[in-house]
Amino acid sequence: MGQYPPLAHIESDGQQLVDVITRYPLATFILAAGDQPQATPLPLVLNDAENELIGHLDANNPAAELLRDGAAALVIFHGPSSYISPLDYTTRQLPTYNYQQVHVRGRIRVVTDPNLAAEDLRQLVRAMEGHGGWVLTEGDARVVPLLGEIVAFRLEIAEMTGRFKLGQDKRPEDRDAVHAKLERSAGCPVARAPSSK
């Protein structure tokens, strides 16, 4: 048996991983207890200074029951992806599916301080809105009741791995074709993968 994922598909450039997390913040958040894993789509924000992800769950989400200090979690950020048809290549190839993903593993810390939970909500809004967007103000009266309906948490990052399958094992002209297809699919620039040949 060979290495999986292949070494050529492992992206270790931290800035490229941060770019995927920042550009595609809606992640799949996975917690497990026994044979009952729970997967939830959640927007998460990277807090670089603390090496953690910030997020919250609806208190009625079954996954909220698994949220406890020290619980292990896996988060998958899904970057651009696309089916690659043989028609997309310049040489004779079989079809495949190419993608960028960032897998983050870590431990949960439940945020019980309402002031910190409210600040985390404001940070999430700032990240989503961008500069000049709508602002969740500190005194917004809607936040206090909302805090009773969510479970805020931080994921302390233990490991962050990029899985970038971008045609690294193809000829330069086919890598270019794959890159162009992914950019059309994503509607934005996509990082280029180095050749493994």
SEKEMAR-838435 format. One record per residue: residue number from 1; z, y, x of N, C-alpha, C, O in turn. Coordinates in Angstrom, 1 decimal, always signed. Each point is the difference from the previous one (the first is absolute). Layout:
! SEKEMAR-838435
[node NUM, [Z, Y, X], [Z, Y, X], [Z, Y, X], [Z, Y, X]],
...
//
This chain:
! SEKEMAR-838435
[node 1, [+0.0, -1.2, +0.8], [+0.0, +1.2, -0.8], [+0.0, +1.3, +0.9], [+0.7, +0.0, +1.0]],
[node 2, [-1.4, +0.9, -1.4], [-0.1, +1.3, +0.7], [+1.0, +1.0, -0.5], [+0.8, -0.3, -0.9]],
[node 3, [-0.8, +1.4, +1.6], [+0.9, +1.1, -0.4], [-0.4, +0.6, -1.3], [-1.2, +0.2, -0.3]],
[node 4, [+2.2, +0.1, -0.6], [-0.3, +0.7, -1.2], [+1.1, +1.1, -0.2], [+1.2, -0.3, +0.1]],
[node 5, [-1.6, +1.5, -0.5], [-1.4, +0.4, +0.0], [-0.5, +0.1, +1.5], [+0.8, +0.1, +0.9]],
[node 6, [-2.1, -0.2, -0.7], [-0.6, +0.1, +1.3], [+0.5, +1.2, +0.8], [+0.2, +1.1, -0.6]],
[node 7, [+0.1, -1.2, +1.8], [+0.5, +1.1, +0.8], [-0.9, +1.2, -0.1], [+0.4, +1.2, +0.0]],
[node 8, [-1.7, -1.4, -0.2], [-1.0, +1.1, -0.1], [+0.3, +0.8, -1.3], [-0.4, +1.2, +0.0]],
[node 9, [+1.1, -1.7, -0.9], [+0.2, +0.6, -1.3], [+1.4, +0.7, +0.0], [+0.4, +0.6, -1.0]],
[node 10, [+0.4, -0.7, +2.0], [+1.3, +0.6, +0.1], [-0.1, +1.4, +0.6], [-0.5, +0.1, +1.1]],
[node 11, [+0.8, +0.9, -1.9], [+0.0, +1.4, +0.5], [+1.4, +0.4, +0.4], [+0.9, +0.0, -0.8]],
[node 12, [-0.8, +0.4, +2.0], [+1.3, +0.4, +0.5], [+0.1, +1.5, +0.3], [+1.1, +0.5, +0.4]],
[node 13, [-2.1, +0.3, -0.6], [+0.0, +1.4, +0.1], [+0.9, +0.6, -1.1], [-0.5, +0.1, -1.1]],
[node 14, [+1.7, +0.4, +1.5], [+0.9, +0.5, -1.0], [-0.5, +1.1, -0.8], [+0.3, +0.1, -1.2]],
[node 15, [-1.1, +0.8, +1.8], [-0.6, +1.1, -0.8], [-1.0, -0.5, -1.1], [+0.0, +0.6, -1.1]],
[node 16, [-0.7, -1.6, +1.4], [-1.0, -0.5, -1.0], [+0.8, -0.7, -1.2], [-0.4, +0.1, -1.1]],
[node 17, [+1.6, -0.7, +1.5], [+0.8, -0.6, -1.1], [+0.6, +1.1, -0.9], [+0.0, -0.1, -1.2]],
[node 18, [+0.5, +1.1, +1.8], [+0.5, +1.2, -0.7], [-1.0, +0.6, -0.9], [+0.2, +0.4, -1.1]],
[node 19, [-1.5, -0.3, +1.6], [-1.1, +0.6, -0.7], [-0.2, -0.8, -1.3], [-0.2, +0.6, -1.1]],
[node 20, [+0.2, -1.9, +1.2], [-0.2, -0.8, -1.2], [+1.1, +0.1, -1.0], [-0.2, +0.2, -1.2]],
[node 21, [+1.5, -0.2, +1.7], [+1.1, +0.2, -0.9], [+0.0, +1.4, -0.7], [+0.3, +0.1, -1.2]],
[node 22, [-0.7, +0.9, +2.0], [+0.0, +1.3, -0.6], [-1.1, +0.2, -1.0], [+0.1, +0.6, -1.0]],
[node 23, [-1.3, -1.1, +1.3], [-1.2, +0.2, -0.8], [+0.1, -0.9, -1.3], [-0.6, +0.3, -1.0]],
[node 24, [+1.2, -1.5, +1.1], [+0.0, -1.0, -1.0], [+1.5, -0.3, -0.3], [+0.4, -1.2, +0.3]],
[node 25, [+0.4, +2.1, -0.9], [+1.4, -0.2, -0.2], [+0.4, -1.0, -1.0], [+1.2, -0.5, -0.1]],
[node 26, [-2.1, +0.1, -0.9], [+0.4, -1.0, -1.0], [-0.1, -1.4, +0.6], [-1.0, -0.5, +0.3]],
[node 27, [+2.2, +0.0, +0.0], [+0.1, -1.3, +0.7], [+0.5, -1.1, -1.0], [+0.5, +0.3, -1.1]],
[node 28, [-0.7, -1.5, +1.6], [+0.6, -1.2, -0.8], [+1.3, -0.3, +0.7], [+0.1, -0.3, +1.2]],
[node 29, [+1.0, +0.5, -2.0], [+1.4, -0.2, +0.5], [+0.5, -1.3, -0.5], [+0.0, -0.3, -1.2]],
[node 30, [+0.3, -0.6, +2.2], [+0.4, -1.4, -0.3], [+1.4, -0.3, +0.4], [+0.4, +0.2, +1.2]],
[node 31, [+0.4, -0.7, -2.1], [+1.3, -0.5, +0.2], [+0.0, -1.4, -0.5], [-0.7, -0.4, -0.9]],
[node 32, [+1.6, -0.5, +1.5], [+0.1, -1.3, -0.5], [+1.4, -0.5, +0.0], [+0.8, +0.4, +0.8]],
[node 33, [-0.5, -1.2, -1.8], [+1.3, -0.7, -0.1], [-0.3, -1.4, -0.5], [-0.4, -0.2, -1.1]],
[node 34, [+0.6, -0.7, +2.0], [-0.4, -1.4, -0.3], [-1.5, -0.1, -0.2], [-0.8, +0.5, +0.8]],
[node 35, [+0.4, -1.2, -1.9], [-1.4, -0.2, -0.3], [-0.5, +1.0, -1.0], [-1.0, -0.3, -0.6]],
[node 36, [+1.6, +1.5, +0.5], [-0.4, +1.0, -1.0], [-0.4, +1.3, +0.7], [+0.8, +1.0, -0.2]],
[node 37, [-1.8, -1.0, +0.9], [-0.4, +1.3, +0.7], [-0.4, +1.1, -1.1], [-0.5, -0.4, -1.0]],
[node 38, [+0.8, +1.6, +1.3], [-0.4, +1.1, -0.9], [-0.9, +1.0, +0.8], [+0.4, +0.4, +1.1]],
[node 39, [-1.5, -0.1, -1.6], [-0.9, +0.9, +0.6], [-0.2, +1.2, -0.9], [-0.3, -0.2, -1.2]],
[node 40, [+0.4, +1.4, +1.7], [-0.1, +1.2, -0.8], [-0.9, +1.0, +0.8], [+0.2, +0.3, +1.2]],
[node 41, [-1.1, +0.4, -1.9], [-0.8, +1.1, +0.6], [+0.9, +1.2, +0.0], [+0.5, +0.5, -1.0]],
[node 42, [-0.3, +0.1, +2.2], [+0.9, +1.2, +0.2], [-0.6, +1.0, +1.0], [-0.5, -0.5, +1.0]],
[node 43, [+0.5, +1.7, -1.3], [-0.3, +1.0, +1.0], [+1.2, +0.1, +0.9], [+1.1, +0.2, -0.4]],
[node 44, [-1.4, -0.2, +1.7], [+1.1, +0.0, +1.0], [-0.4, +1.1, +1.1], [-1.1, +0.2, +0.3]],
[node 45, [+2.1, +0.5, +0.2], [-0.2, +1.0, +0.9], [+0.7, -0.4, +1.4], [+1.1, -0.4, +0.0]],
[node 46, [-1.8, +0.6, +1.0], [+0.5, -0.3, +1.4], [+0.8, +1.2, +0.4], [-0.4, +1.2, +0.1]],
[node 47, [+1.7, -1.5, +0.3], [+0.9, +1.0, +0.6], [+0.0, -0.4, +1.5], [+0.9, -0.8, +0.4]],
[node 48, [-1.8, +1.4, +0.3], [-0.1, -0.3, +1.5], [+1.3, +0.2, +0.7], [+0.3, -0.8, +0.9]],
[node 49, [+0.4, +1.9, -1.2], [+1.2, +0.3, +0.8], [+1.0, -1.1, -0.1], [+0.8, -0.2, +1.0]],
[node 50, [-0.7, -0.5, -2.1], [+1.0, -1.1, -0.2], [-0.6, -1.4, +0.1], [+0.7, -1.0, -0.1]],
[node 51, [-2.0, +0.9, +0.4], [-0.7, -1.3, +0.0], [+0.3, -0.8, -1.2], [+0.4, -1.1, +0.0]],
[node 52, [-0.8, +1.8, -1.2], [+0.3, -0.7, -1.3], [-1.0, +0.5, -1.0], [-0.7, +1.0, +0.2]],
[node 53, [+0.6, -1.8, -1.3], [-0.8, +0.3, -1.1], [+0.9, +0.4, -1.1], [+1.1, -0.5, -0.2]],
[node 54, [-1.5, +1.5, -0.6], [+0.8, +0.6, -1.1], [-0.7, -0.4, -1.3], [-1.2, +0.2, -0.2]],
[node 55, [+2.0, -0.7, -0.8], [-0.5, -0.3, -1.3], [+1.0, -0.2, -1.0], [+1.2, +0.1, +0.2]],
[node 56, [-1.6, -0.5, -1.4], [+0.9, -0.3, -1.1], [-0.7, -0.9, -1.0], [-1.2, +0.0, -0.1]],
[node 57, [+2.0, -0.8, -0.6], [-0.4, -0.9, -1.1], [+0.5, +0.5, -1.3], [+1.1, +0.6, -0.1]],
[node 58, [-1.8, -0.9, -1.0], [+0.5, +0.2, -1.3], [+1.2, -1.0, -0.1], [-0.1, -1.2, +0.4]],
[node 59, [+1.2, +1.6, -0.9], [+1.2, -0.8, -0.1], [-0.2, -1.2, -0.9], [+0.7, -1.0, +0.1]],
[node 60, [-1.7, +1.0, -1.0], [-0.3, -1.1, -0.9], [-1.0, -1.0, +0.6], [-0.2, -1.1, -0.5]],
[node 61, [-0.3, +1.4, +1.7], [-0.9, -0.9, +0.7], [+0.8, -1.2, +0.5], [+1.0, +0.2, +0.6]],
[node 62, [-1.5, -1.4, -0.9], [+0.8, -1.2, +0.5], [+0.3, +0.0, +1.5], [+0.9, -0.6, +0.4]],
[node 63, [-1.8, +1.2, +0.3], [+0.2, +0.1, +1.5], [+1.2, +0.8, +0.3], [+0.6, -0.2, +1.1]],
[node 64, [-0.1, +1.1, -2.0], [+1.2, +0.8, +0.3], [+1.2, -0.8, +0.2], [+0.9, +0.4, +0.7]],
[node 65, [-0.9, -1.6, -1.4], [+1.2, -0.9, +0.1], [+0.0, -0.6, +1.5], [+1.1, -0.4, +0.4]],
[node 66, [-2.2, +0.4, +0.3], [+0.0, -0.5, +1.3], [+0.3, +1.0, +1.1], [+0.1, -0.3, +1.2]],
[node 67, [-0.1, +1.6, -1.6], [+0.2, +1.1, +0.9], [+1.5, +0.1, +0.4], [+0.8, +0.4, -0.9]],
[node 68, [-0.5, -0.8, +2.1], [+1.4, +0.1, +0.4], [-0.1, +0.3, +1.5], [-0.9, -0.3, +0.7]],
[node 69, [+2.0, +0.9, -0.2], [+0.0, +0.3, +1.5], [-0.2, -1.3, +0.8], [+0.6, -1.0, -0.2]],
[node 70, [-1.5, +1.1, +1.2], [-0.2, -1.1, +0.9], [-1.1, -0.9, -0.5], [-0.4, -0.9, +0.8]],
[node 71, [-0.1, +1.0, -2.0], [-1.0, -0.9, -0.5], [-1.3, +0.2, +0.8], [-0.4, +1.1, +0.3]],
[node 72, [-0.3, -2.2, +0.0], [-1.2, +0.0, +0.7], [-1.1, +0.4, -1.0], [+0.0, -0.5, -1.1]],
[node 73, [-1.0, +1.3, +1.6], [-1.1, +0.4, -0.9], [-1.3, +0.0, +0.9], [+0.0, +0.2, +1.2]],
[node 74, [-1.1, -0.5, -1.9], [-1.3, +0.1, +0.6], [-0.8, +1.1, -0.9], [+0.0, -0.1, -1.2]],
[node 75, [-0.6, +1.0, +1.9], [-0.8, +1.0, -0.6], [-1.4, -0.1, +0.5], [-0.2, +0.0, +1.3]],
[node 76, [-0.8, +0.0, -2.1], [-1.4, +0.0, +0.4], [-0.8, +1.3, -0.5], [-0.1, +0.2, -1.2]],
[node 77, [-0.3, +0.6, +2.2], [-0.8, +1.1, -0.3], [-1.5, -0.4, +0.1], [-0.4, -0.6, +1.0]],
[node 78, [-0.3, +0.9, -2.1], [-1.4, -0.5, -0.1], [-0.9, +1.2, +0.3], [-0.1, +1.0, -0.8]],
[node 79, [-0.6, -1.0, +2.0], [-1.0, +1.0, +0.3], [-1.3, -0.3, -0.6], [-0.1, -0.8, -1.0]],
[node 80, [-1.0, +1.3, +1.5], [-1.3, -0.2, -0.5], [-0.3, -1.5, +0.1], [+0.4, -0.7, +0.9]],
[node 81, [-1.2, +0.2, -1.9], [-0.4, -1.4, +0.0], [-1.4, -0.1, -0.7], [-0.3, +0.9, -0.8]],
[node 82, [-0.4, -1.9, +1.2], [-1.3, -0.2, -0.7], [-0.6, -1.4, +0.3], [+0.2, -0.5, +1.1]],
[node 83, [-0.8, +0.0, -2.1], [-0.9, -1.2, +0.2], [-1.1, +0.4, +0.9], [-0.7, +1.1, -0.2]],
[node 84, [+0.4, -1.9, +1.1], [-1.2, +0.3, +0.9], [-1.0, -1.1, -0.2], [+0.1, -1.2, +0.3]],
[node 85, [-1.2, +1.7, -0.9], [-1.1, -0.9, -0.4], [-0.9, -0.3, +1.3], [+0.0, +0.8, +0.9]],
[node 86, [-0.7, -1.9, -0.9], [-1.0, -0.2, +1.1], [-1.0, +1.1, +0.0], [-0.6, +0.3, +1.1]],
[node 87, [+0.4, +0.4, -2.2], [-1.0, +1.1, -0.1], [+0.5, +1.2, +0.7], [-0.7, +0.9, +0.4]],
[node 88, [+2.1, -0.8, -0.1], [+0.5, +1.1, +0.7], [-0.2, -0.1, +1.5], [+0.1, +1.0, +0.7]],
[node 89, [-0.3, -2.2, -0.2], [-0.2, -0.2, +1.4], [-1.4, +0.3, +0.5], [-0.9, +0.0, -0.8]],
[node 90, [+0.7, +0.2, +2.0], [-1.3, +0.2, +0.6], [-0.5, -1.3, +0.6], [-1.2, -0.2, +0.3]],
[node 91, [+2.1, -0.8, -0.1], [-0.3, -1.3, +0.5], [+0.4, -1.0, -1.0], [+0.6, +0.3, -1.0]],
[node 92, [-1.0, -1.6, +1.2], [+0.3, -1.0, -0.9], [+1.4, -0.4, +0.0], [+0.5, -0.6, +1.0]],
[node 93, [+0.3, +0.9, -2.1], [+1.4, -0.3, +0.0], [+0.3, -0.6, -1.4], [-0.7, +0.2, -1.0]],
[node 94, [+1.9, -0.8, +0.9], [+0.5, -0.5, -1.3], [+0.9, +1.1, -0.6], [+0.5, +0.9, +0.8]],
[node 95, [-0.3, -0.9, -2.1], [+0.8, +1.0, -0.6], [+1.5, -0.1, +0.4], [+0.4, -1.1, +0.4]],
[node 96, [+0.3, +2.2, -0.5], [+1.5, +0.0, +0.3], [+0.6, +1.1, -0.7], [-0.6, +0.7, -0.8]],
[node 97, [+1.9, -0.5, +1.0], [+0.7, +1.1, -0.6], [+0.7, +0.7, +1.2], [+0.8, -0.6, +0.7]],
[node 98, [-0.9, +1.9, -0.6], [+0.6, +0.8, +1.1], [+1.1, +0.9, -0.6], [-0.2, +0.5, -1.1]],
[node 99, [+1.2, -0.1, +1.9], [+1.1, +0.8, -0.5], [+0.8, +0.5, +1.1], [-0.1, -0.4, +1.2]],
[node 100, [+0.9, +1.4, -1.6], [+1.1, +0.5, +0.9], [+1.3, -0.2, -0.8], [+0.1, +0.4, -1.2]],
[node 101, [+0.9, -1.0, +1.8], [+1.3, -0.1, -0.7], [+1.1, +0.3, +1.1], [-0.2, -0.3, +1.2]],
[node 102, [+1.3, +0.8, -1.7], [+1.2, +0.1, +0.9], [+1.1, -0.8, -0.7], [+0.4, +0.3, -1.1]],
[node 103, [+0.2, -1.3, +1.8], [+1.1, -0.7, -0.4], [+1.3, +0.5, +0.6], [+0.1, +0.1, +1.2]],
[node 104, [+0.9, +0.2, -2.0], [+1.2, +0.6, +0.5], [+1.1, -1.0, -0.5], [+0.2, -0.3, -1.2]],
[node 105, [+0.7, -0.1, +2.2], [+1.1, -0.8, -0.4], [+1.3, +0.7, +0.4], [+0.0, +0.8, +1.0]],
[node 106, [+1.0, -0.9, -1.8], [+1.2, +0.7, +0.3], [+1.2, -0.4, -0.9], [-0.1, -1.0, -0.8]],
[node 107, [+1.1, +1.8, +0.9], [+1.2, -0.3, -0.8], [+0.3, +1.2, -0.9], [-0.2, +1.2, +0.3]],
[node 108, [+0.7, -1.5, -1.5], [+0.2, +1.0, -1.0], [+1.4, +0.7, +0.2], [+1.0, -0.7, +0.4]],
[node 109, [-1.0, +2.0, -0.7], [+1.3, +0.7, -0.1], [-0.1, +0.8, -1.3], [-0.8, +0.9, -0.2]],
[node 110, [+1.6, -1.3, -0.7], [+0.1, +0.6, -1.4], [+0.6, +1.4, +0.2], [+1.0, +0.2, +0.6]],
[node 111, [-1.7, +0.8, -1.2], [+0.5, +1.4, +0.1], [+0.9, +0.2, -1.3], [-0.5, +0.1, -1.1]],
[node 112, [+1.8, +0.0, +1.4], [+1.0, +0.3, -1.1], [+0.4, +1.4, -0.2], [+0.5, +0.4, -1.0]],
[node 113, [-0.7, +0.4, +2.1], [+0.3, +1.4, -0.1], [-1.1, +0.7, -0.8], [-1.1, +0.1, +0.4]],
[node 114, [+1.5, +0.5, -1.6], [-1.0, +0.7, -0.8], [-0.7, +1.1, +0.6], [-1.1, +0.3, -0.3]],
[node 115, [+1.8, +0.4, +1.2], [-0.7, +1.2, +0.7], [-1.1, -0.5, +0.9], [-1.1, +0.6, +0.1]],
[node 116, [+1.4, -1.7, +0.6], [-1.0, -0.6, +0.9], [-1.2, -0.6, -0.8], [-1.1, +0.2, +0.3]],
[node 117, [+1.5, -0.8, -1.4], [-1.1, -0.6, -0.9], [-0.9, +1.1, -0.5], [-1.2, -0.2, -0.1]],
[node 118, [+1.8, +1.3, -0.3], [-0.8, +1.2, -0.5], [-0.8, +0.5, +1.1], [-1.2, +0.4, -0.3]],
[node 119, [+1.7, -0.3, +1.5], [-0.8, +0.5, +1.1], [-1.2, -0.9, +0.3], [-1.1, +0.4, +0.3]],
[node 120, [+1.4, -1.7, -0.4], [-1.1, -1.0, +0.2], [-1.1, +0.2, -1.0], [-1.2, -0.2, +0.3]],
[node 121, [+1.6, +0.5, -1.6], [-1.0, +0.2, -1.0], [-0.9, +1.3, +0.3], [-1.2, +0.0, -0.1]],
[node 122, [+1.9, +1.0, +0.6], [-0.7, +1.2, +0.4], [-0.9, -0.3, +1.2], [-1.2, +0.6, +0.0]],
[node 123, [+1.6, -1.4, +0.9], [-0.8, -0.3, +1.2], [-1.3, -0.8, -0.5], [-1.1, +0.2, +0.5]],
[node 124, [+1.3, -1.1, -1.4], [-1.1, -0.8, -0.6], [-1.0, +0.9, -0.6], [-1.2, -0.1, +0.2]],
[node 125, [+1.7, +1.1, -1.0], [-0.9, +0.9, -0.7], [-0.8, +0.9, +1.0], [-1.2, +0.2, -0.1]],
[node 126, [+2.0, +0.3, +1.2], [-0.7, +0.8, +1.0], [-1.1, -0.8, +0.7], [-1.1, +0.5, +0.2]],
[node 127, [+1.4, -1.8, +0.1], [-1.1, -0.8, +0.6], [-1.2, -0.2, -0.9], [-1.1, +0.0, +0.5]],
[node 128, [+1.4, -0.2, -1.7], [-1.1, -0.3, -1.0], [-0.8, +1.3, -0.3], [-1.3, -0.1, -0.1]],
[node 129, [+2.0, +1.2, -0.1], [-0.7, +1.2, -0.4], [-0.7, +0.7, +1.2], [-1.0, +0.7, -0.2]],
[node 130, [+1.5, -0.8, +1.4], [-0.6, +0.7, +1.1], [+0.4, +1.4, +0.0], [+0.7, +0.5, -0.9]],
[node 131, [-1.2, +0.2, +2.0], [+0.3, +1.5, +0.1], [-0.6, +0.8, -1.1], [-1.2, -0.2, -0.3]],
[node 132, [+2.1, +1.0, -0.3], [-0.6, +0.8, -1.1], [+0.0, -0.6, -1.4], [-0.4, +0.6, -1.0]],
[node 133, [+0.9, -1.8, +0.9], [+0.1, -0.7, -1.3], [+1.2, +0.3, -0.8], [+0.8, +0.9, +0.4]],
[node 134, [-0.6, -1.6, -1.5], [+1.1, +0.1, -0.9], [+1.3, -0.3, +0.8], [+0.0, -0.9, +0.8]],
[node 135, [+1.1, +1.6, -1.1], [+1.3, -0.2, +0.8], [+1.0, -0.5, -1.0], [+0.2, +0.6, -1.1]],
[node 136, [+0.5, -1.6, +1.4], [+1.2, -0.5, -0.7], [+1.2, +0.8, +0.6], [+0.4, -0.3, +1.1]],
[node 137, [+0.0, +1.3, -1.9], [+1.1, +0.9, +0.6], [+1.4, -0.7, -0.1], [+0.2, -0.9, -0.8]],
[node 138, [+0.6, +1.4, +1.7], [+1.4, -0.6, +0.1], [+0.7, +0.1, -1.3], [+0.9, -0.9, -0.3]],
[node 139, [-1.1, +1.9, -0.5], [+0.8, +0.2, -1.2], [-0.6, -0.5, -1.2], [+0.5, +0.2, -1.1]],
[node 140, [-1.6, -1.0, +1.2], [-0.7, -0.5, -1.2], [+0.9, -0.9, -0.8], [+0.5, -1.1, +0.5]],
[node 141, [-0.1, +1.5, -1.7], [+1.0, -0.7, -0.8], [-0.5, -1.4, -0.4], [+0.8, -0.9, -0.4]],
[node 142, [-2.1, +0.6, +0.5], [-0.5, -1.4, -0.4], [+0.4, -1.0, +1.0], [-0.1, -1.2, -0.3]],
[node 143, [+0.4, +1.6, +1.5], [+0.3, -1.0, +1.1], [+1.3, -0.8, -0.3], [+0.0, -1.2, +0.2]],
[node 144, [+1.0, +1.9, -0.6], [+1.3, -0.7, -0.2], [-0.1, -1.2, -1.0], [+0.4, -1.1, +0.4]],
[node 145, [-1.0, +1.3, -1.6], [-0.1, -1.2, -0.8], [-0.9, -1.1, +0.5], [+0.2, -1.2, -0.2]],
[node 146, [-1.3, +1.6, +1.0], [-0.9, -0.9, +0.6], [+0.8, -0.9, +1.0], [-0.3, -1.2, +0.1]],
[node 147, [+1.2, +1.8, +0.6], [+0.7, -0.8, +1.0], [+0.8, -1.2, -0.6], [+0.2, -1.0, +0.7]],
[node 148, [+0.1, +1.1, -2.0], [+0.7, -1.1, -0.7], [-1.0, -1.1, -0.4], [+0.4, -1.1, -0.4]],
[node 149, [-1.7, +1.4, +0.5], [-1.0, -1.0, -0.4], [-0.7, -0.7, +1.1], [-0.9, -0.8, -0.2]],
[node 150, [+1.2, +1.2, +1.5], [-0.6, -0.6, +1.2], [+1.0, -0.5, +0.9], [+1.2, +0.3, +0.0]],
[node 151, [-1.7, -1.1, +1.0], [+0.8, -0.5, +1.1], [-0.8, +0.5, +1.3], [-1.0, -0.5, +0.3]],
[node 152, [+1.6, +1.5, +0.3], [-0.6, +0.6, +1.2], [+0.4, -0.9, +1.2], [+1.1, -0.6, +0.1]],
[node 153, [-2.0, +0.5, +0.9], [+0.3, -0.8, +1.1], [-0.8, +0.5, +1.2], [-0.9, +0.8, -0.1]],
[node 154, [+1.3, -1.3, +1.3], [-0.7, +0.2, +1.2], [-0.2, -1.3, +0.7], [+0.9, -0.9, +0.0]],
[node 155, [-2.1, +0.7, +0.5], [-0.3, -1.3, +0.8], [+0.0, +0.4, +1.4], [-0.8, +0.7, +0.5]],
[node 156, [+1.8, -1.3, +0.2], [+0.1, +0.2, +1.5], [-1.0, -0.9, +0.7], [+0.1, -1.2, -0.1]],
[node 157, [-1.1, +1.8, +0.7], [-1.1, -0.8, +0.5], [+0.4, -0.8, +1.3], [+0.5, +0.6, +0.9]],
[node 158, [-0.8, -1.9, -1.0], [+0.3, -0.9, +1.1], [-1.3, -0.3, +0.7], [-0.1, -0.2, +1.3]],
[node 159, [-1.0, +0.1, -2.0], [-1.3, -0.4, +0.5], [-1.1, +0.6, -0.8], [+0.0, +0.1, -1.2]],
[node 160, [-1.0, +0.4, +1.9], [-1.2, +0.6, -0.7], [-1.2, -0.5, +0.7], [-0.2, +0.2, +1.2]],
[node 161, [-0.7, -0.9, -2.0], [-1.2, -0.7, +0.6], [-1.2, +0.4, -0.8], [-0.1, +0.0, -1.2]],
[node 162, [-0.9, +0.4, +2.0], [-1.3, +0.3, -0.7], [-0.9, -1.2, +0.0], [-0.1, -0.7, +1.0]],
[node 163, [-0.5, +0.4, -2.1], [-1.0, -1.0, -0.1], [-1.3, +0.6, -0.4], [-0.2, +0.3, -1.2]],
[node 164, [-0.6, +0.0, +2.2], [-1.3, +0.7, -0.2], [-1.1, -1.0, +0.2], [-0.4, -0.3, +1.2]],
[node 165, [-0.3, -0.2, -2.2], [-1.1, -0.9, +0.1], [-1.2, +0.9, -0.3], [-0.4, +0.2, -1.1]],
[node 166, [-0.3, +0.2, +2.2], [-1.0, +1.0, -0.1], [-1.3, -0.4, +0.7], [-0.8, +0.9, +0.5]],
[node 167, [+0.6, -2.2, -0.3], [-1.2, -0.4, +0.6], [+0.0, +0.1, +1.5], [-1.0, +0.1, +0.7]],
[node 168, [+2.3, -0.2, -0.1], [+0.1, +0.1, +1.4], [-0.7, -1.1, +0.8], [-0.4, +0.2, +1.2]],
[node 169, [+0.1, -1.3, -1.9], [-0.7, -1.1, +0.7], [-1.5, +0.0, -0.2], [-0.7, -1.0, +0.4]],
[node 170, [+0.2, +2.1, -1.0], [-1.4, +0.1, -0.2], [-0.7, +0.9, +1.0], [+0.6, +0.6, +0.8]],
[node 171, [-1.9, -0.7, -0.8], [-0.8, +0.9, +0.9], [+0.2, +1.4, -0.3], [+0.4, +0.4, -1.2]],
[node 172, [-0.6, +0.5, +2.1], [+0.2, +1.5, -0.2], [-0.7, +0.5, -1.3], [+0.5, +0.7, -0.7]],
[node 173, [-1.8, -1.1, +0.5], [-0.7, +0.5, -1.2], [+0.6, -0.5, -1.3], [+0.0, +0.7, -1.0]],
[node 174, [+0.6, -2.0, +1.0], [+0.6, -0.5, -1.1], [+1.4, +0.7, -0.2], [+0.4, +0.2, -1.2]],
[node 175, [+0.3, +0.0, +2.3], [+1.3, +0.8, -0.2], [-0.3, +1.3, -0.6], [+0.8, +0.5, -0.9]],
[node 176, [-1.8, +0.2, +1.3], [-0.4, +1.3, -0.5], [-0.3, -0.1, -1.5], [+0.4, +0.8, -0.8]],
[node 177, [-1.1, -1.9, +0.4], [-0.3, -0.2, -1.4], [+1.2, -0.2, -0.9], [+0.1, +0.5, -1.1]],
[node 178, [+0.8, -1.4, +1.7], [+1.3, -0.2, -0.7], [+0.8, +1.3, -0.2], [+0.6, +0.2, -1.0]],
[node 179, [-0.5, +0.5, +2.1], [+0.7, +1.3, +0.0], [-0.6, +0.9, -1.1], [+0.8, +0.6, -0.7]],
[node 180, [-2.1, -0.5, +0.6], [-0.6, +0.9, -1.0], [+0.3, -0.5, -1.4], [+0.3, +0.8, -0.9]],
[node 181, [-0.3, -2.1, +0.7], [+0.3, -0.6, -1.3], [+1.5, +0.3, -0.4], [+0.2, +0.4, -1.1]],
[node 182, [+0.7, -0.5, +2.0], [+1.4, +0.3, -0.2], [+0.2, +1.5, -0.3], [+0.8, +0.3, -0.9]],
[node 183, [-1.5, +0.5, +1.6], [+0.2, +1.5, -0.3], [-0.6, +0.3, -1.4], [+0.6, +0.9, -0.7]],
[node 184, [-1.7, -1.5, +0.3], [-0.6, +0.2, -1.3], [+1.0, -0.4, -1.0], [+0.3, +0.6, -1.0]],
[node 185, [+0.3, -1.8, +1.2], [+1.0, -0.6, -0.9], [+1.2, +0.9, -0.2], [+0.6, +0.2, -1.1]],
[node 186, [-0.1, +0.3, +2.3], [+1.3, +0.8, +0.0], [-0.3, +1.4, -0.4], [+0.9, +0.7, -0.5]],
[node 187, [-2.1, -0.2, +0.7], [-0.3, +1.4, -0.3], [+0.7, +1.0, +1.0], [+0.1, +1.2, -0.3]],
[node 188, [+0.2, -1.7, +1.4], [+0.6, +0.8, +1.1], [-0.2, -0.7, +1.3], [-0.4, -1.2, +0.1]],
[node 189, [+0.7, +1.9, +1.0], [-0.2, -0.6, +1.3], [+0.9, -1.2, +0.2], [+1.1, -0.1, -0.5]],
[node 190, [-1.6, -0.9, +1.3], [+0.7, -1.2, +0.2], [+0.0, -0.2, +1.6], [-1.0, +0.2, +0.6]],
[node 191, [+2.2, -0.6, -0.1], [+0.1, -0.2, +1.5], [-0.9, -1.1, +0.4], [-0.3, -1.0, -0.7]],
[node 192, [-0.3, +1.1, +1.9], [-0.9, -1.0, +0.5], [+0.8, -1.0, +0.8], [+1.0, +0.4, +0.7]],
[node 193, [-1.4, -1.7, -0.8], [+0.7, -1.0, +0.7], [-0.7, -0.2, +1.3], [-1.2, +0.0, +0.1]],
[node 194, [+1.9, -0.3, +1.0], [-0.6, -0.3, +1.3], [-0.7, -1.4, -0.1], [+0.4, -0.8, -0.8]],
[node 195, [-1.3, +0.6, +1.6], [-0.7, -1.3, +0.0], [+0.9, -1.0, +0.7], [+0.7, +0.2, +0.9]],
[node 196, [-0.8, -1.5, -1.5], [+0.7, -1.1, +0.7], [-1.0, -0.8, +0.8], [+0.4, -1.0, +0.6]],
[node 197, [-1.6, +1.4, -0.6], [-1.1, -0.7, +0.8], [+0.0, +0.5, +1.4], [-0.8, -0.5, +0.8]],
//
